[in-house]
Amino acid sequence: MCFVLTAAIRLPQLKRKPVRKHGRLWMRASFLCLLQALLLLLPLAVAPSEAAAQSQLILRDSIALQETEETYIGLPVAVTIDGDGYLVVDARTPQVLRFDGAGELEQHYGREGEGPGEFKNPLAAFPYGDDQIIVFSWNPPAAQVYRRSYGGFVERYGLDGPIRGVLLRGRNVWLSGVRFADSTSVRHRELGRGTDASLSLIPQVFREDGPLGGIFSLVPIEAWADTLLVGFEPLDRLFVVSSEGQVLDSLSIPASQRRGTPVNPAEAVDQILRQGSYSEVFGALSTLRAIHRRSDGSTLLVYFDHRADGPPVTSQVFVTVLSPDRRQACIDAELPISPNSSPAVGFADDDLLVLEQVLVGTDAVPILKRFEVDSADCDWVAAGA
């Protein structure tokens, strides 16, 4: 038995959990007790140095997600809050899993295939209506609705691809991903009605015959009122866009701890491809993975620095806060992640969710953490025009 003081951080009791190893179930209760204790020490390790004056990343919650031998997380790509629980999108199995607030597995949705309620590459999942969840996949390009309580399939909406990012507001959905066929990167649709309304926005550096748009096609977006904030995965520049597609403003986000973007990213990637291997491209620059507007009008930006041998392995994750007027930034607070990790990130109200697999021997234990991002004592820098 282990005893842990939980002071300001709520950590649910980690139960004895079956772990997969060579097809057998075995117990690691002593490890989970040690893991519980180590997680409580994380706030001591994540406070920024006085010289850096970055955001403080305050660990508010940490949960070990309970799996079974038959239902488990292989490669998490997205996590979001769903009432008092969480939805986890797993790209490897593929399926969507729902866990309660204590980390207990409650339900799973979808399965591999091409028929109704099936998909090959799920991308995102959200609560939808009173007792439903909706799952977006890029293969096939579709949105599919399931009953939250028992996992039954309800209906399917076909979508136009490619789909690399999804933002849902009620029945309104924004789909993102570089599409050279019509020079668009963001498409809007009201589910069940009409066709996509596309926004023609692709930076010049994303030329059709170049490598950036093909290798880095993720387009993180955020929307409020009649405004969009649009980013492109390998670039430091963000675009403020009206719902009609007019670019209202653009800004450059400085980098201090993360790699940032080369002055000429297309040329840098071209040179790497000529002289090195394809995987080395991912170690050349930072990638913007998520944008989230908080209740006070400030915006969280999450950047990944991949190892030189490429994804899914990520070496570092950084969080930047953009001021409500988007003129200043508190840059590059580093998240604590495990070595050789491939975390999924999401948001819960104003907080950041981080789901990663903590490696134990040959096994991976999924740990979901919730961080408050406190930028009160930051040294703010200008966000360039």
C-alpha positions as CSV (number, residue, x, y, z in Angstrom):
1,M,0.0,0.0,0.0
2,C,1.3,3.5,-0.7
3,F,0.3,6.8,0.9
4,V,0.5,10.2,-1.0
5,L,-0.2,13.7,0.2
6,T,-2.3,15.5,-2.4
7,A,-2.3,19.1,-1.2
8,A,-3.5,21.4,-4.0
9,I,-3.6,18.7,-6.7
10,R,-6.4,16.2,-6.9
11,L,-5.1,12.8,-8.0
12,P,-7.5,10.0,-8.1
13,Q,-6.4,6.7,-6.4
14,L,-4.7,4.7,-9.1
15,K,-6.2,1.2,-9.1
16,R,-4.5,-2.1,-9.8
17,K,-4.6,-2.2,-13.6
18,P,-4.1,-5.0,-16.1
19,V,-1.1,-4.3,-18.4
20,R,-0.4,-6.0,-21.7
21,K,2.8,-8.0,-21.9
22,H,3.3,-11.0,-24.2
23,G,-0.5,-11.6,-24.1
24,R,-0.7,-12.0,-20.3
25,L,-2.3,-9.9,-17.6
26,W,0.0,-8.8,-14.8
27,M,0.0,-6.4,-11.9
28,R,2.2,-3.3,-11.3
29,A,0.6,-1.9,-8.2
30,S,4.0,-0.8,-6.8
31,F,4.8,1.0,-10.0
32,L,1.5,2.9,-10.0
33,C,2.1,4.0,-6.5
34,L,5.5,5.3,-7.5
35,L,4.1,7.0,-10.5
36,Q,1.4,8.6,-8.4
37,A,4.1,10.1,-6.2
38,L,6.3,11.3,-9.1
39,L,3.3,13.0,-10.8
40,L,2.8,15.1,-7.6
41,L,6.3,16.4,-7.9
42,L,5.8,17.7,-11.4
43,P,4.8,21.2,-10.4
44,L,8.2,21.6,-8.8
45,A,9.8,20.8,-12.2
46,V,7.7,22.9,-14.5
47,A,7.9,26.3,-12.9
48,P,9.9,28.6,-15.2
49,S,13.2,30.1,-14.2
50,E,13.2,33.6,-13.0
51,A,15.3,34.7,-15.9
52,A,12.9,33.2,-18.5
53,A,9.7,34.8,-17.0
54,Q,7.6,32.4,-19.0
55,S,4.1,31.2,-18.2
56,Q,3.8,28.9,-15.2
57,L,2.3,25.5,-16.1
58,I,0.5,24.5,-12.9
59,L,-0.5,20.8,-12.8
60,R,-4.2,20.7,-11.6
61,D,-5.0,17.1,-12.2
62,S,-3.3,13.8,-13.3
63,I,-5.2,10.6,-14.0
64,A,-4.1,7.2,-15.1
65,L,-6.6,6.0,-17.7
66,Q,-7.7,2.4,-17.0
67,E,-7.5,0.1,-20.0
68,T,-8.3,-3.6,-20.5
69,E,-6.5,-6.1,-22.6
70,E,-9.2,-5.9,-25.3
71,T,-9.8,-2.1,-25.2
72,Y,-6.7,0.1,-24.9
73,I,-5.0,3.2,-26.3
74,G,-2.5,2.6,-29.1
75,L,-1.7,6.0,-30.5
76,P,-3.7,8.9,-29.0
77,V,-4.1,11.8,-31.5
78,A,-6.8,14.0,-29.7
79,V,-8.3,14.4,-26.3
80,T,-11.3,16.6,-25.3
81,I,-13.5,17.1,-22.2
82,D,-17.0,15.6,-22.3
83,G,-19.0,16.7,-19.3
84,D,-17.4,15.1,-16.3
85,G,-15.3,12.7,-18.5
86,Y,-12.9,12.7,-21.5
87,L,-13.0,11.5,-25.1
88,V,-9.7,10.0,-26.5
89,V,-9.2,9.5,-30.2
90,D,-7.0,6.5,-30.9
91,A,-5.5,6.4,-34.4
92,R,-4.0,2.9,-34.1
93,T,-6.9,0.7,-33.1
94,P,-8.8,2.8,-34.5
95,Q,-11.6,3.9,-32.1
96,V,-12.8,6.6,-29.7
97,L,-12.8,5.9,-26.0
98,R,-14.7,7.6,-23.2
99,F,-13.3,7.7,-19.7
100,D,-15.0,9.1,-16.6
101,G,-13.4,11.8,-14.4
102,A,-11.5,9.1,-12.4
103,G,-10.1,7.5,-15.5
104,E,-12.4,4.5,-15.7
105,L,-13.2,3.3,-19.2
106,E,-16.9,3.8,-19.8
107,Q,-17.6,3.3,-23.6
108,H,-16.0,3.0,-27.0
109,Y,-17.2,4.3,-30.4
110,G,-16.6,3.1,-33.9
111,R,-14.4,0.5,-35.4
112,E,-12.1,0.0,-38.3
113,G,-13.9,-0.3,-41.7
114,E,-15.7,1.5,-44.4
115,G,-19.3,1.0,-43.5
116,P,-21.7,3.0,-41.4
117,G,-20.2,3.8,-38.0
118,E,-16.7,2.7,-39.2
119,F,-13.5,4.6,-40.1
120,K,-9.9,4.0,-40.8
121,N,-8.3,7.2,-39.6
122,P,-10.2,9.1,-36.9
123,L,-9.1,12.7,-36.2
124,A,-11.3,14.3,-33.5
125,A,-14.3,13.7,-31.3
126,F,-16.6,16.1,-29.5
127,P,-19.8,15.9,-27.3
128,Y,-22.8,16.5,-29.6
129,G,-26.3,17.1,-28.3
130,D,-27.7,15.7,-25.2
131,D,-26.6,12.1,-25.4
132,Q,-24.4,11.9,-28.4
133,I,-20.8,12.2,-29.5
134,I,-19.5,13.0,-33.0
135,V,-16.3,11.6,-34.5
136,F,-14.5,13.2,-37.5
137,S,-12.2,11.1,-39.7
138,W,-10.0,12.0,-42.6
139,N,-10.3,8.5,-44.0
140,P,-13.1,8.4,-44.9
141,P,-13.7,12.2,-44.9
142,A,-16.8,12.1,-42.7
143,A,-18.5,13.0,-39.4
144,Q,-20.3,10.2,-37.6
145,V,-22.7,10.4,-34.7
146,Y,-23.0,7.8,-31.9
147,R,-25.0,7.5,-28.7
148,R,-22.8,8.4,-25.8
149,S,-24.4,6.0,-23.3
150,Y,-24.2,2.8,-25.2
151,G,-22.1,3.5,-28.4
152,G,-24.7,2.9,-31.0
153,F,-24.3,4.4,-34.4
154,V,-26.8,7.2,-35.3
155,E,-25.9,8.9,-38.6
156,R,-23.1,9.9,-40.9
157,Y,-22.3,13.1,-42.8
158,G,-20.0,12.9,-45.8
159,L,-17.4,15.7,-46.0
160,D,-15.0,17.1,-48.5
161,G,-11.3,16.4,-47.8
162,P,-8.6,16.7,-47.1
163,I,-9.3,17.1,-43.4
164,R,-6.4,17.7,-41.0
165,G,-8.1,19.8,-38.4
166,V,-11.6,20.2,-37.0
167,L,-13.4,22.9,-35.0
168,L,-17.0,22.4,-33.9
169,R,-19.4,25.0,-32.6
170,G,-22.9,23.5,-32.2
171,R,-23.8,22.2,-35.7
172,N,-21.2,24.6,-37.3
173,V,-18.0,22.9,-38.2
174,W,-14.7,24.3,-39.6
175,L,-12.5,21.8,-41.5
176,S,-8.9,22.7,-42.2
177,G,-6.1,21.4,-44.3
178,V,-4.2,22.7,-47.3
179,R,-6.0,22.0,-50.5
180,F,-4.2,23.1,-53.7
181,A,-7.1,22.2,-56.1
182,D,-9.0,25.3,-55.2
183,S,-6.3,27.2,-53.1
184,T,-8.2,26.8,-49.8
185,S,-7.2,25.9,-46.3
186,V,-10.4,26.3,-44.3
187,R,-13.9,25.2,-45.1
188,H,-17.1,25.9,-43.2
189,R,-20.3,23.8,-43.1
190,E,-23.4,23.5,-41.1
191,L,-23.9,19.8,-40.6
192,G,-26.8,18.3,-42.5
193,R,-27.2,21.4,-44.6
194,G,-25.6,22.5,-47.9
195,T,-22.0,22.3,-49.0
196,D,-18.8,23.7,-47.8
197,A,-18.0,27.5,-47.9
198,S,-14.3,27.7,-48.5
199,L,-11.8,30.4,-47.5
200,S,-9.0,31.0,-50.0
201,L,-6.0,31.4,-47.7
202,I,-2.7,29.7,-48.5
203,P,0.6,31.5,-47.8
204,Q,2.9,32.1,-50.8
205,V,5.5,29.9,-49.3
206,F,3.1,26.9,-49.6
207,R,3.6,26.7,-53.4
208,E,2.0,23.7,-55.0
209,D,5.3,22.2,-56.3
210,G,7.1,22.8,-53.0
211,P,7.5,20.5,-49.9
212,L,5.8,22.5,-47.2
213,G,2.2,22.1,-48.1
214,G,2.7,18.4,-48.8
215,I,4.6,17.5,-45.6
216,F,3.1,20.0,-43.2
217,S,-0.6,20.2,-44.1
218,L,-2.1,20.8,-40.7
219,V,-3.9,24.2,-40.3
220,P,-4.8,24.9,-36.7
221,I,-7.8,27.2,-36.3
222,E,-9.9,29.0,-33.7
223,A,-13.2,30.8,-34.2
224,W,-15.2,33.3,-32.2
225,A,-18.1,35.6,-33.3
226,D,-17.3,36.3,-37.0
227,T,-13.6,36.0,-36.7
228,L,-11.1,33.2,-37.3
229,L,-7.5,32.8,-36.2
230,V,-5.6,30.6,-38.6
231,G,-2.1,29.1,-38.4
232,F,-0.1,26.9,-40.6
233,E,1.8,24.0,-39.0
234,P,5.5,24.9,-40.0
235,L,5.1,28.8,-39.9
236,D,5.4,31.3,-37.1
237,R,2.8,33.6,-38.7
238,L,-0.9,33.7,-37.8
239,F,-3.7,35.2,-39.8
240,V,-6.8,36.9,-38.5
241,V,-9.6,36.3,-41.0
242,S,-13.2,37.3,-41.3
243,S,-15.9,34.6,-41.7
244,E,-16.1,35.8,-45.4
245,G,-12.4,35.0,-45.9
246,Q,-10.9,38.5,-45.8
247,V,-7.5,38.7,-44.1
248,L,-7.9,41.4,-41.4
249,D,-4.4,41.1,-39.8
250,S,-1.4,38.9,-39.6
251,L,1.2,38.5,-36.9
252,S,4.5,36.8,-36.3
253,I,5.1,34.8,-33.1
254,P,8.6,35.1,-31.8
255,A,10.5,32.0,-30.6
256,S,13.0,31.7,-27.7
257,Q,13.2,28.1,-26.5
258,R,11.6,26.3,-29.4
259,R,13.3,26.0,-32.8
260,G,11.0,28.4,-34.5
261,T,10.9,28.7,-38.3
262,P,13.9,29.3,-40.7
263,V,13.9,32.6,-42.5
264,N,13.1,30.7,-45.7
265,P,11.4,27.5,-44.6
266,A,10.8,26.2,-48.1
267,E,14.4,26.6,-49.1
268,A,15.6,25.0,-45.8
269,V,13.4,22.0,-46.3
270,D,14.4,21.7,-50.0
271,Q,18.1,21.6,-48.9
272,I,17.5,18.9,-46.3
273,L,15.7,16.8,-48.8
274,R,18.5,17.1,-51.3
275,Q,21.2,16.4,-48.7
276,G,19.6,14.2,-46.1
277,S,16.7,11.9,-45.4
278,Y,13.0,12.8,-45.4
279,S,12.6,12.3,-41.6
280,E,15.3,14.9,-40.9
281,V,12.9,17.6,-42.2
282,F,10.8,17.3,-39.0
283,G,13.8,18.2,-36.8
284,A,14.4,21.5,-38.8
285,L,11.5,23.6,-37.4
286,S,8.8,23.9,-34.8
287,T,5.2,22.9,-35.7
288,L,2.1,24.7,-34.5
289,R,-0.3,22.0,-33.3
290,A,-3.2,23.7,-31.6
291,I,-4.8,27.1,-31.0
292,H,-7.3,27.9,-28.2
293,R,-9.0,31.1,-27.2
294,R,-9.6,31.5,-23.5
295,S,-12.4,33.2,-21.7
296,D,-10.4,36.4,-21.1
297,G,-9.7,36.8,-24.8
298,S,-6.1,35.5,-24.6
299,T,-5.0,32.7,-26.8
300,L,-3.0,29.5,-26.2
301,L,-0.6,28.3,-28.9
302,V,0.9,24.8,-28.6
303,Y,4.1,24.0,-30.5
304,F,5.9,20.7,-31.0
305,D,9.6,20.3,-31.7
306,H,10.0,16.8,-33.2
307,R,13.2,14.7,-33.0
308,A,15.3,14.6,-36.2
309,D,14.0,11.1,-37.0
310,G,10.5,12.5,-37.3
311,P,7.0,12.0,-35.8
312,P,5.4,10.4,-34.0
313,V,8.3,11.0,-31.6
314,T,8.2,14.5,-30.0
315,S,11.2,15.8,-28.0
316,Q,9.7,19.0,-26.6
317,V,6.3,20.8,-26.3
318,F,6.0,24.5,-25.8
319,V,3.1,26.8,-24.8
320,T,2.9,30.4,-25.9
321,V,0.2,32.8,-24.7
322,L,-1.1,35.6,-27.0
323,S,-2.6,38.7,-25.4
324,P,-6.3,39.5,-26.0
325,D,-5.3,42.3,-28.4
326,R,-2.8,39.9,-30.1
327,R,0.0,42.5,-29.9
328,Q,2.1,40.7,-27.2
329,A,3.1,37.2,-26.5
330,C,4.4,35.3,-23.5
331,I,6.5,32.7,-25.3
332,D,7.8,29.2,-25.0
333,A,7.0,27.7,-21.6
334,E,8.1,24.1,-21.9
335,L,5.7,21.3,-20.9
336,P,7.1,18.4,-19.0
337,I,6.7,15.2,-21.1
338,S,8.3,11.8,-21.0
339,P,11.3,11.0,-23.3
340,N,10.3,9.6,-26.7
341,S,6.7,10.7,-26.1
342,S,4.0,11.4,-28.6
343,P,1.5,13.4,-26.6
344,A,-2.0,14.4,-27.7
345,V,-3.2,17.8,-26.6
346,G,-6.6,19.3,-26.1
347,F,-8.4,21.9,-23.9
348,A,-10.8,22.0,-21.0
349,D,-12.3,25.5,-20.6
350,D,-9.1,27.7,-20.1
351,D,-6.8,24.8,-19.3
352,L,-4.5,22.6,-21.4
353,L,-5.0,18.8,-21.5
354,V,-2.0,16.6,-22.3
355,L,-2.3,12.8,-22.8
356,E,0.8,10.8,-23.2
357,Q,2.0,7.2,-22.9
358,V,4.4,6.8,-20.0
359,L,6.7,3.8,-20.9
360,V,7.1,1.1,-18.3
361,G,9.4,-1.6,-19.7
362,T,7.6,-2.8,-22.8
363,D,4.2,-1.3,-21.7
364,A,2.7,2.1,-22.0
365,V,0.5,3.6,-19.3
366,P,-1.7,6.5,-20.6
367,I,-1.6,9.5,-18.2
368,L,-3.9,12.4,-18.7
369,K,-2.8,15.7,-17.2
370,R,-4.6,19.0,-16.9
371,F,-2.5,22.2,-16.7
372,E,-3.5,25.8,-15.8
373,V,-1.4,28.2,-17.8
374,D,-0.7,31.3,-15.6
375,S,0.9,34.2,-17.5
376,A,0.5,36.8,-14.8
377,D,4.2,37.3,-14.2
378,C,5.4,37.0,-17.8
379,D,7.9,39.2,-19.5
380,W,5.7,39.9,-22.6
381,V,7.3,40.5,-26.0
382,A,5.9,42.1,-29.1
383,A,4.1,39.9,-31.6
384,G,5.5,41.2,-34.9
385,A,3.4,42.4,-37.8
